[in-house]
Amino acid sequence: MASEQAVRPRRRGRPGGLEGTDLLSVARDILLREGYAATTMDAIAAAARISKQTLYRSHASKQELFAAVVTDWVERGQNAMRPHLDRLRSTEDVEQALLDLAGILHAAVLSPPVVQMRSLVIAEAERFPEIAADYVQRSWERNEALLAEVFADLARRRLLATGDAGTAAQQFTWLVLGAPLDRITLTAGASRFSEEQLAAIAGDAVATFLARWRPAGPARRRA
């Protein structure tokens, strides 16, 4: 009897060639290193160990491949914030939970891979506005909407003041991320706040946020 390996259909392309999300990872690395304009389909095919014809069968153009790379990146991180938001939702100590979330946001959004992908999308936003719009909607805006749902739940528990939860989510996000993200973006990652500076930014952000959104009445004691 022939073995399973013997009868399994051979994959197209060169032996050991990459496909699917592995191919998109290779393409992403080249795009981040070279930029969109300087990246060629030949270079991506060579790095993935497939023929250019095979690459074009799965992605008909460089623009289509770029869109697939961005979509894949968003989908990989789509649920990364959920465990942290669930912890915030169930907290009895909002101040500490917000400080914890601020640290998570700093670690995630200011990480080199996220900053690099964000910068690549921004650089090509005029050329491909629909790709940039989809990236913003399914990453940044989606996470803000999830945070707004948590803030609304905390308001129902009287741990935050009632009001527009969407506005509260935007305010918290930008209080935490505005200054450090601006610095990284405008210096192409060359200048970053230290861990001590980020901790101070987080503390000030939470204090400012709670000055607006802490519910009226006696302050709740920490659990």
Accessible surface in RSA format (square Angstrom, percent):
REM  Atomic radii and reference values for relative SASA: ProtOr
REM  Chains: A
REM  Algorithm: Lee & Richards
REM  Probe-radius: 1.40
REM  Slices: 20
REM RES _ NUM      All-atoms   Total-Side   Main-Chain    Non-polar    All polar
REM                ABS   REL    ABS   REL    ABS   REL    ABS   REL    ABS   REL
RES MET A   1   240.15 124.4 149.95  99.2  90.20 214.8 124.90 106.2 115.26 152.7
RES ALA A   2    64.91  59.7  35.12  54.2  29.79  67.8  45.64  64.3  19.27  51.1
RES SER A   3    65.52  55.4  51.97  69.4  13.55  31.2  51.64 110.0  13.88  19.4
RES GLU A   4   128.34  73.7 115.65  87.5  12.70  30.2  46.08  89.1  82.26  67.2
RES GLN A   5   145.58  81.4 133.33  97.4  12.25  29.2  36.75  78.2 108.83  82.5
RES ALA A   6    75.06  69.0  35.09  54.1  39.98  90.9  46.38  65.3  28.69  76.0
RES VAL A   7    99.33  65.4  72.76  65.9  26.57  64.0  80.10  69.6  19.24  52.2
RES ARG A   8   137.82  57.9 124.84  63.6  12.98  30.9  53.39  73.0  84.43  51.2
RES PRO A   9   115.85  84.4  96.67  88.1  19.18  69.7 106.79  88.2   9.06  56.3
RES ARG A  10   218.03  91.5 186.52  95.1  31.50  75.0  81.44 111.3 136.59  82.8
RES ARG A  11   143.23  60.1 117.24  59.8  25.99  61.9  68.44  93.5  74.79  45.3
RES ARG A  12   174.24  73.2 152.36  77.7  21.88  52.1  57.24  78.2 117.00  70.9
RES GLY A  13    34.96  43.1   0.00   N/A  34.96  43.1   7.75  21.3  27.21  61.0
RES ARG A  14   129.18  54.2 122.21  62.3   6.98  16.6  45.67  62.4  83.52  50.6
RES PRO A  15   118.89  86.6  94.74  86.4  24.15  87.8 106.70  88.1  12.18  75.7
RES GLY A  16    52.00  64.1   0.00   N/A  52.00  64.1  35.20  96.6  16.80  37.6
RES GLY A  17     7.21   8.9   0.00   N/A   7.21   8.9   2.18   6.0   5.03  11.3
RES LEU A  18    40.27  22.4  38.31  27.4   1.97   4.9  38.64  27.1   1.63   4.4
RES GLU A  19   100.21  57.5  95.93  72.6   4.29  10.2  34.95  67.6  65.26  53.3
RES GLY A  20    48.84  60.2   0.00   N/A  48.84  60.2  41.51 113.9   7.34  16.4
RES THR A  21    75.93  54.0  72.48  73.5   3.45   8.2  46.39  62.3  29.54  44.7
RES ASP A  22    83.45  58.5  81.10  80.7   2.35   5.6   7.79  18.3  75.66  75.5
RES LEU A  23     4.12   2.3   4.12   2.9   0.00   0.0   4.12   2.9   0.00   0.0
RES LEU A  24    18.87  10.5  18.87  13.5   0.00   0.0  18.87  13.2   0.00   0.0
RES SER A  25    26.40  22.3  26.39  35.2   0.02   0.0  21.04  44.8   5.37   7.5
RES VAL A  26    27.11  17.8  26.23  23.7   0.89   2.1  27.00  23.5   0.11   0.3
RES ALA A  27     0.00   0.0   0.00   0.0   0.00   0.0   0.00   0.0   0.00   0.0
RES ARG A  28    28.79  12.1  28.79  14.7   0.00   0.0   0.00   0.0  28.79  17.4
RES ASP A  29    77.35  54.2  71.95  71.6   5.40  12.8  20.22  47.6  57.13  57.0
RES ILE A  30     9.38   5.3   9.38   7.0   0.00   0.0   9.38   6.8   0.00   0.0
RES LEU A  31     2.40   1.3   2.18   1.6   0.22   0.6   2.18   1.5   0.22   0.6
RES LEU A  32    47.99  26.7  18.86  13.5  29.13  73.2  20.54  14.4  27.45  73.9
RES ARG A  33   160.80  67.5 125.04  63.7  35.76  85.1  70.97  97.0  89.83  54.4
RES GLU A  34    84.54  48.5  64.44  48.8  20.10  47.8  15.11  29.2  69.42  56.7
RES GLY A  35    25.82  31.8   0.00   N/A  25.82  31.8  24.42  67.0   1.40   3.1
RES TYR A  36    14.96   7.0  13.49   7.7   1.46   3.8   5.32   4.0   9.64  11.9
RES ALA A  37    78.24  71.9  52.31  80.7  25.92  59.0  55.96  78.8  22.28  59.0
RES ALA A  38    65.19  59.9  38.12  58.8  27.07  61.6  49.07  69.1  16.13  42.7
RES THR A  39     1.79   1.3   0.00   0.0   1.79   4.3   0.96   1.3   0.83   1.3
RES THR A  40    66.47  47.3  62.73  63.6   3.74   8.9  60.69  81.5   5.78   8.7
RES MET A  41    11.85   6.1   8.21   5.4   3.64   8.7   8.21   7.0   3.64   4.8
RES ASP A  42    81.68  57.2  75.97  75.6   5.71  13.5  29.74  70.0  51.94  51.8
RES ALA A  43    43.95  40.4  32.65  50.4  11.30  25.7  41.14  57.9   2.81   7.5
RES ILE A  44     0.44   0.3   0.44   0.3   0.00   0.0   0.44   0.3   0.00   0.0
RES ALA A  45     3.88   3.6   3.88   6.0   0.00   0.0   3.88   5.5   0.00   0.0
RES ALA A  46    62.05  57.1  47.74  73.7  14.31  32.6  48.89  68.9  13.16  34.9
RES ALA A  47    46.39  42.7  22.61  34.9  23.78  54.1  35.00  49.3  11.39  30.2
RES ALA A  48     0.00   0.0   0.00   0.0   0.00   0.0   0.00   0.0   0.00   0.0
RES ARG A  49   112.12  47.1 111.27  56.7   0.85   2.0  53.81  73.5  58.31  35.3
RES ILE A  50     5.17   2.9   4.98   3.7   0.19   0.5   4.98   3.6   0.19   0.5
RES SER A  51    29.05  24.5  28.85  38.5   0.19   0.4  24.44  52.0   4.61   6.5
RES LYS A  52    77.45  37.8  72.74  44.6   4.71  11.2  31.42  28.3  46.03  49.0
RES GLN A  53   115.48  64.6 110.55  80.8   4.93  11.7  53.42 113.7  62.06  47.1
RES THR A  54    21.39  15.2  20.60  20.9   0.79   1.9  19.45  26.1   1.94   2.9
RES LEU A  55     0.00   0.0   0.00   0.0   0.00   0.0   0.00   0.0   0.00   0.0
RES TYR A  56    88.88  41.5  79.56  45.3   9.32  24.3  51.92  39.0  36.96  45.6
RES ARG A  57   136.49  57.3  98.00  50.0  38.49  91.6  58.41  79.8  78.08  47.3
RES SER A  58    62.22  52.6  35.85  47.8  26.37  60.8  43.95  93.6  18.27  25.6
RES HIS A  59    23.99  13.1  23.99  16.7   0.00   0.0  15.62  16.1   8.37   9.7
RES ALA A  60    69.23  63.7  50.93  78.6  18.30  41.6  52.36  73.7  16.86  44.7
RES SER A  61    46.07  38.9  44.17  58.9   1.91   4.4  36.67  78.1   9.40  13.2
RES LYS A  62    47.74  23.3  43.04  26.4   4.70  11.2  29.32  26.4  18.42  19.6
RES GLN A  63    76.82  43.0  75.42  55.1   1.40   3.3  14.10  30.0  62.72  47.6
RES GLU A  64    79.51  45.6  73.56  55.6   5.95  14.2  35.43  68.5  44.09  36.0
RES LEU A  65     0.80   0.4   0.80   0.6   0.00   0.0   0.80   0.6   0.00   0.0
RES PHE A  66     1.91   1.0   1.55   1.0   0.36   0.9   1.63   1.0   0.28   0.8
RES ALA A  67    31.91  29.3  30.90  47.7   1.02   2.3  31.31  44.1   0.61   1.6
RES ALA A  68    24.94  22.9  16.25  25.1   8.69  19.8  23.34  32.9   1.60   4.2
RES VAL A  69     0.33   0.2   0.15   0.1   0.18   0.4   0.33   0.3   0.00   0.0
RES VAL A  70     2.25   1.5   2.25   2.0   0.00   0.0   2.25   2.0   0.00   0.0
RES THR A  71    46.20  32.9  46.03  46.7   0.16   0.4  29.72  39.9  16.48  24.9
RES ASP A  72    12.04   8.4  10.25  10.2   1.79   4.2   3.90   9.2   8.14   8.1
RES TRP A  73    50.14  20.1  46.32  22.4   3.81   9.0  36.47  19.4  13.67  22.2
RES VAL A  74     7.00   4.6   0.85   0.8   6.14  14.8   5.37   4.7   1.63   4.4
RES GLU A  75    97.02  55.7  80.29  60.7  16.73  39.8  22.00  42.6  75.02  61.2
RES ARG A  76   125.56  52.7  85.63  43.7  39.92  95.1  47.83  65.4  77.73  47.1
RES GLY A  77    37.49  46.2   0.00   N/A  37.49  46.2  26.76  73.4  10.73  24.0
RES GLN A  78    50.06  28.0  43.32  31.7   6.74  16.1   6.90  14.7  43.16  32.7
RES ASN A  79    88.71  61.2  79.94  77.2   8.77  21.1  25.25  60.8  63.45  61.3
RES ALA A  80    63.83  58.7  44.48  68.6  19.35  44.0  56.80  80.0   7.03  18.6
RES MET A  81    18.74   9.7  18.62  12.3   0.12   0.3  13.58  11.5   5.16   6.8
RES ARG A  82   101.14  42.5 100.46  51.2   0.69   1.6  32.74  44.7  68.41  41.5
RES PRO A  83    67.73  49.4  61.33  55.9   6.40  23.3  66.59  55.0   1.14   7.1
RES HIS A  84    44.70  24.4  40.68  28.3   4.02  10.3  22.60  23.3  22.09  25.7
RES LEU A  85     7.71   4.3   7.71   5.5   0.00   0.0   7.71   5.4   0.00   0.0
RES ASP A  86    76.90  53.9  72.46  72.1   4.44  10.5  26.02  61.2  50.88  50.7
RES ARG A  87   142.46  59.8 135.87  69.3   6.59  15.7  72.34  98.9  70.12  42.5
RES LEU A  88     2.59   1.4   1.29   0.9   1.30   3.3   1.81   1.3   0.78   2.1
RES ARG A  89    77.20  32.4  74.61  38.0   2.58   6.2  40.96  56.0  36.24  22.0
RES SER A  90    82.38  69.6  58.49  78.1  23.89  55.0  46.96 100.0  35.42  49.6
RES THR A  91    20.84  14.8  12.99  13.2   7.85  18.7  10.94  14.7   9.90  15.0
RES GLU A  92    82.86  47.6  74.16  56.1   8.70  20.7  40.99  79.3  41.87  34.2
RES ASP A  93    25.48  17.8  22.38  22.3   3.09   7.3  14.28  33.6  11.19  11.2
RES VAL A  94    14.48   9.5  10.22   9.3   4.25  10.2  10.22   8.9   4.25  11.5
RES GLU A  95    59.36  34.1  57.13  43.2   2.23   5.3   4.25   8.2  55.12  45.0
RES GLN A  96    68.01  38.0  68.01  49.7   0.00   0.0  29.55  62.9  38.46  29.2
RES ALA A  97    14.46  13.3   7.59  11.7   6.87  15.6  11.48  16.2   2.98   7.9
RES LEU A  98     0.00   0.0   0.00   0.0   0.00   0.0   0.00   0.0   0.00   0.0
RES LEU A  99    52.09  29.0  44.78  32.0   7.31  18.4  45.11  31.7   6.98  18.8
RES ASP A 100    81.16  56.9  71.59  71.3   9.57  22.6  32.06  75.5  49.10  49.0
RES LEU A 101     4.17   2.3   1.95   1.4   2.22   5.6   3.79   2.7   0.38   1.0
RES ALA A 102     0.00   0.0   0.00   0.0   0.00   0.0   0.00   0.0   0.00   0.0
RES GLY A 103    35.99  44.4   0.00   N/A  35.99  44.4  30.65  84.1   5.33  11.9
RES ILE A 104    54.17  30.8  53.48  39.8   0.69   1.7  53.61  38.6   0.56   1.5
RES LEU A 105    18.50  10.3  18.50  13.2   0.00   0.0  18.50  13.0   0.00   0.0
RES HIS A 106    12.29   6.7   9.31   6.5   2.98   7.6   6.34   6.5   5.95   6.9
RES ALA A 107    73.00  67.1  49.43  76.3  23.57  53.6  62.15  87.5  10.86  28.8
RES ALA A 108    42.36  38.9  32.75  50.5   9.61  21.9  42.33  59.6   0.03   0.1
RES VAL A 109    25.48  16.8  25.05  22.7   0.43   1.0  25.48  22.1   0.00   0.0
RES LEU A 110     8.64   4.8   7.31   5.2   1.33   3.4   7.77   5.5   0.87   2.3
RES SER A 111    30.08  25.4  24.19  32.3   5.88  13.6  25.27  53.8   4.81   6.7
RES PRO A 112    71.68  52.2  70.47  64.2   1.22   4.4  71.68  59.2   0.00   0.0
RES PRO A 113    65.50  47.7  64.94  59.2   0.56   2.0  65.36  54.0   0.14   0.9
RES VAL A 114    40.82  26.9  40.82  37.0   0.00   0.0  40.82  35.5   0.00   0.0
RES VAL A 115     8.75   5.8   8.73   7.9   0.02   0.1   8.73   7.6   0.02   0.0
RES GLN A 116    89.20  49.9  83.46  61.0   5.74  13.7  28.81  61.3  60.39  45.8
RES MET A 117     0.08   0.0   0.08   0.1   0.00   0.0   0.08   0.1   0.00   0.0
RES ARG A 118    50.31  21.1  50.23  25.6   0.08   0.2   4.59   6.3  45.72  27.7
RES SER A 119    43.67  36.9  38.15  50.9   5.52  12.7  32.63  69.5  11.04  15.5
RES LEU A 120    13.50   7.5   8.62   6.2   4.88  12.3  12.89   9.1   0.60   1.6
RES VAL A 121     5.08   3.3   4.04   3.7   1.04   2.5   4.31   3.7   0.76   2.1
RES ILE A 122    91.18  51.9  80.83  60.2  10.36  25.0  82.00  59.0   9.19  24.9
RES ALA A 123    74.36  68.4  38.45  59.3  35.91  81.7  49.53  69.8  24.83  65.8
RES GLU A 124    16.09   9.2  15.10  11.4   0.99   2.4   1.39   2.7  14.71  12.0
RES ALA A 125    33.51  30.8  30.54  47.1   2.97   6.7  31.05  43.7   2.45   6.5
RES GLU A 126   168.79  96.9 142.39 107.7  26.41  62.9  65.48 126.7 103.31  84.3
RES ARG A 127   129.96  54.6 102.26  52.1  27.70  66.0  45.84  62.6  84.12  51.0
RES PHE A 128    14.55   7.3  13.94   8.6   0.61   1.6  14.00   8.5   0.55   1.6
RES PRO A 129    79.48  57.9  74.82  68.2   4.66  16.9  76.63  63.3   2.85  17.7
RES GLU A 130    95.88  55.0  84.23  63.7  11.64  27.7  70.99 137.3  24.88  20.3
RES ILE A 131    13.55   7.7  10.11   7.5   3.44   8.3  13.32   9.6   0.22   0.6
RES ALA A 132    14.13  13.0  13.70  21.1   0.44   1.0  13.80  19.4   0.33   0.9
RES ALA A 133    61.92  56.9  50.01  77.2  11.91  27.1  58.29  82.1   3.63   9.6
RES ASP A 134    55.94  39.2  50.44  50.2   5.50  13.0  24.17  56.9  31.77  31.7
RES TYR A 135    21.52  10.0  21.49  12.2   0.03   0.1  10.96   8.2  10.56  13.0
RES VAL A 136    62.34  41.0  62.18  56.3   0.16   0.4  62.34  54.2   0.00   0.0
RES GLN A 137    98.36  55.0  98.26  71.8   0.10   0.2  38.23  81.4  60.13  45.6
RES ARG A 138    49.47  20.8  47.42  24.2   2.05   4.9  31.57  43.1  17.90  10.8
RES SER A 139    25.55  21.6  22.12  29.5   3.43   7.9  24.23  51.6   1.32   1.8
RES TRP A 140    47.76  19.2  41.52  20.1   6.24  14.7  42.65  22.7   5.10   8.3
RES GLU A 141    87.96  50.5  82.66  62.5   5.31  12.6  28.39  54.9  59.57  48.6
RES ARG A 142    56.50  23.7  51.60  26.3   4.91  11.7  26.42  36.1  30.09  18.2
RES ASN A 143    47.43  32.7  45.04  43.5   2.40   5.8  16.41  39.5  31.03  30.0
RES GLU A 144    22.19  12.7  20.34  15.4   1.85   4.4  10.42  20.2  11.77   9.6
RES ALA A 145    53.67  49.4  45.18  69.7   8.49  19.3  52.12  73.4   1.56   4.1
RES LEU A 146    18.52  10.3  18.19  13.0   0.33   0.8  18.19  12.8   0.33   0.9
RES LEU A 147     7.84   4.4   7.84   5.6   0.00   0.0   7.84   5.5   0.00   0.0
RES ALA A 148    14.76  13.6  14.09  21.7   0.67   1.5  14.40  20.3   0.35   0.9
RES GLU A 149    96.38  55.3  90.57  68.5   5.81  13.8  38.72  74.9  57.66  47.1
RES VAL A 150     0.09   0.1   0.09   0.1   0.00   0.0   0.09   0.1   0.00   0.0
RES PHE A 151     4.03   2.0   2.60   1.6   1.42   3.7   2.60   1.6   1.42   4.1
RES ALA A 152    27.00  24.8  22.96  35.4   4.04   9.2  26.16  36.8   0.84   2.2
RES ASP A 153    32.74  22.9  31.43  31.3   1.31   3.1  10.91  25.7  21.83  21.8
RES LEU A 154     0.00   0.0   0.00   0.0   0.00   0.0   0.00   0.0   0.00   0.0
RES ALA A 155    14.94  13.7  11.52  17.8   3.42   7.8  11.52  16.2   3.42   9.1
RES ARG A 156   172.23  72.3 139.94  71.3  32.29  76.9  78.20 106.9  94.02  57.0
RES ARG A 157    88.10  37.0  68.43  34.9  19.67  46.8  55.11  75.3  33.00  20.0
RES ARG A 158   190.17  79.8 184.12  93.9   6.05  14.4  58.21  79.6 131.95  80.0
RES LEU A 159     7.57   4.2   2.36   1.7   5.22  13.1   2.42   1.7   5.16  13.9
RES LEU A 160     4.17   2.3   2.40   1.7   1.77   4.5   2.40   1.7   1.77   4.8
RES ALA A 161    25.83  23.7  18.90  29.2   6.93  15.8  22.86  32.2   2.97   7.9
RES THR A 162   109.38  77.8  93.95  95.2  15.43  36.8  61.19  82.2  48.19  72.9
RES GLY A 163    52.03  64.2   0.00   N/A  52.03  64.2  25.94  71.2  26.09  58.4
RES ASP A 164    92.25  64.6  76.63  76.3  15.62  36.9  35.96  84.6  56.28  56.1
RES ALA A 165    21.20  19.5  15.88  24.5   5.33  12.1  17.29  24.3   3.91  10.4
RES GLY A 166    31.04  38.3   0.00   N/A  31.04  38.3  26.41  72.5   4.63  10.4
RES THR A 167    51.69  36.8  49.45  50.1   2.23   5.3  30.37  40.8  21.32  32.2
RES ALA A 168     1.66   1.5   1.66   2.6   0.00   0.0   1.66   2.3   0.00   0.0
RES ALA A 169     0.82   0.8   0.82   1.3   0.00   0.0   0.82   1.2   0.00   0.0
RES GLN A 170    96.52  54.0  96.13  70.3   0.39   0.9  14.27  30.4  82.25  62.4
RES GLN A 171    74.04  41.4  67.50  49.3   6.53  15.6  31.87  67.8  42.16  32.0
RES PHE A 172     0.00   0.0   0.00   0.0   0.00   0.0   0.00   0.0   0.00   0.0
RES THR A 173    10.25   7.3  10.25  10.4   0.00   0.0   7.12   9.6   3.13   4.7
RES TRP A 174   116.41  46.7 109.33  52.9   7.07  16.6  94.62  50.5  21.78  35.3
RES LEU A 175    66.37  37.0  51.33  36.7  15.04  37.8  55.31  38.8  11.06  29.8
RES VAL A 176     0.00   0.0   0.00   0.0   0.00   0.0   0.00   0.0   0.00   0.0
RES LEU A 177     1.65   0.9   1.65   1.2   0.00   0.0   1.65   1.2   0.00   0.0
RES GLY A 178    13.38  16.5   0.00   N/A  13.38  16.5  13.28  36.4   0.10   0.2
RES ALA A 179    57.70  53.0  41.22  63.6  16.48  37.5  49.27  69.4   8.43  22.3
RES PRO A 180     1.52   1.1   1.17   1.1   0.35   1.3   1.33   1.1   0.18   1.1
RES LEU A 181     3.88   2.2   3.88   2.8   0.00   0.0   3.88   2.7   0.00   0.0
RES ASP A 182    83.48  58.5  83.13  82.7   0.34   0.8  10.68  25.1  72.79  72.6
RES ARG A 183    87.04  36.5  79.31  40.4   7.73  18.4  17.32  23.7  69.71  42.3
RES ILE A 184     3.77   2.1   3.77   2.8   0.00   0.0   3.77   2.7   0.00   0.0
RES THR A 185    46.40  33.0  31.44  31.9  14.96  35.7  30.20  40.6  16.20  24.5
RES LEU A 186   145.21  80.9 112.10  80.2  33.12  83.2 113.93  80.0  31.28  84.2
RES THR A 187    52.25  37.2  38.39  38.9  13.85  33.0  46.96  63.1   5.28   8.0
RES ALA A 188    98.33  90.4  61.07  94.2  37.26  84.8  72.01 101.4  26.32  69.7
RES GLY A 189    27.01  33.3   0.00   N/A  27.01  33.3  11.03  30.3  15.98  35.8
RES ALA A 190    94.56  86.9  50.23  77.5  44.32 100.8  61.68  86.9  32.88  87.1
RES SER A 191    39.81  33.6  35.09  46.8   4.72  10.9  23.48  50.0  16.34  22.9
RES ARG A 192    97.49  40.9  73.32  37.4  24.17  57.5  46.42  63.4  51.08  31.0
RES PHE A 193    41.48  20.8  28.79  17.8  12.69  33.0  28.81  17.5  12.66  36.2
RES SER A 194    50.21  42.4  37.96  50.7  12.25  28.2  44.46  94.7   5.76   8.1
RES GLU A 195   134.41  77.2 127.02  96.1   7.39  17.6  59.54 115.2  74.87  61.1
RES GLU A 196   132.54  76.1 121.91  92.2  10.63  25.3  71.31 137.9  61.23  50.0
RES GLN A 197    84.19  47.1  80.08  58.5   4.11   9.8  30.11  64.1  54.08  41.0
RES LEU A 198    21.06  11.7  21.04  15.1   0.02   0.1  21.06  14.8   0.00   0.0
RES ALA A 199    67.21  61.8  50.51  77.9  16.71  38.0  58.24  82.0   8.98  23.8
RES ALA A 200    58.50  53.8  46.13  71.2  12.37  28.1  57.46  80.9   1.04   2.7
RES ILE A 201    33.08  18.8  30.28  22.6   2.80   6.8  32.41  23.3   0.67   1.8
RES ALA A 202     7.71   7.1   7.71  11.9   0.00   0.0   7.71  10.9   0.00   0.0
RES GLY A 203    28.87  35.6   0.00   N/A  28.87  35.6  23.27  63.8   5.61  12.6
RES ASP A 204    97.55  68.3  95.59  95.1   1.96   4.6  25.59  60.2  71.96  71.8
RES ALA A 205     3.50   3.2   0.22   0.3   3.28   7.5   3.17   4.5   0.33   0.9
RES VAL A 206     2.36   1.6   2.36   2.1   0.00   0.0   2.36   2.1   0.00   0.0
RES ALA A 207    63.42  58.3  49.28  76.1  14.14  32.2  57.55  81.0   5.87  15.5
RES THR A 208    74.79  53.2  66.86  67.8   7.93  18.9  46.57  62.6  28.22  42.7
RES PHE A 209     2.37   1.2   0.29   0.2   2.08   5.4   2.37   1.4   0.00   0.0
RES LEU A 210     5.72   3.2   4.86   3.5   0.86   2.2   5.04   3.5   0.68   1.8
RES ALA A 211    92.54  85.1  46.67  72.0  45.88 104.4  59.68  84.0  32.86  87.0
RES ARG A 212   128.28  53.9 113.51  57.9  14.77  35.2  55.60  76.0  72.68  44.0
RES TRP A 213     6.37   2.6   6.37   3.1   0.00   0.0   6.37   3.4   0.00   0.0
RES ARG A 214   108.98  45.8  94.53  48.2  14.45  34.4  34.05  46.5  74.92  45.4
RES PRO A 215    34.40  25.1  26.39  24.1   8.01  29.1  27.16  22.4   7.24  45.0
RES ALA A 216   108.71 100.0  68.72 106.0  40.00  91.0  79.32 111.7  29.39  77.9
RES GLY A 217    56.21  69.3   0.00   N/A  56.21  69.3  29.19  80.1  27.02  60.5
RES PRO A 218   136.48  99.5 108.44  98.9  28.03 101.9 120.85  99.8  15.62  97.1
RES ALA A 219    75.35  69.3  47.62  73.5  27.73  63.1  52.08  73.3  23.27  61.6
RES ARG A 220   132.47  55.6 105.02  53.5  27.45  65.4  42.38  57.9  90.09  54.6
RES ARG A 221   224.01  94.1 199.18 101.5  24.83  59.1  80.64 110.2 143.37  86.9
RES ARG A 222   131.25  55.1 104.89  53.5  26.35  62.7  51.00  69.7  80.25  48.6
RES ALA A 223   113.71 104.6  42.40  65.4  71.31 162.2  81.08 114.2  32.63  86.4
END  Absolute sums over single chains surface
CHAIN  1 A    12616.1      10208.4       2407.7       7106.7       5509.4
END  Absolute sums over all chains
TOTAL         12616.1      10208.4       2407.7       7106.7       5509.4
